[in-house]
Amino acid sequence: MILLYTTFPNEKVAREICSQLVNKDLVKCVNIINNGFSIYKWEGKFAEEAEVYAYLKTTAEKFAETEDFI
């Protein structure tokens, strides 16, 4: 079992994508955590934005397909 970490722009998108991943048996379980916030520079400009975090539990054999789907 491996644990993947990714972010989504909002809970709706996270739920849609993660539900599909579970239904396709690409991941066994997903934990979605709201109220994330990122501060970073992108293309030389300061940026701040809300994010939703997701932890996905899958296998090494399904990693590539899971990554491609996301």
C-alpha positions, 0 to 999 in steps of 0.5 A: 500500500502506498499513500499519495498526496494531492490538492484540489481547488475545492471540495466539489472537484475533490469529491468528484475525482476521488469518487471516480478513483474509488469506483474504478478501484484505482484507490482503496480509500481517500481522506479529503481535508478542507480549509487548506491554504497555500502561499507561493510564487508562480512565474515570479508573482506572489500568490495565495489560494484556498485548497483542499487536500486529499490523501489517497491509498492505493498500490504501487501497481496502480500508481501510474494509472491513478496519476494519469487519471488525476 
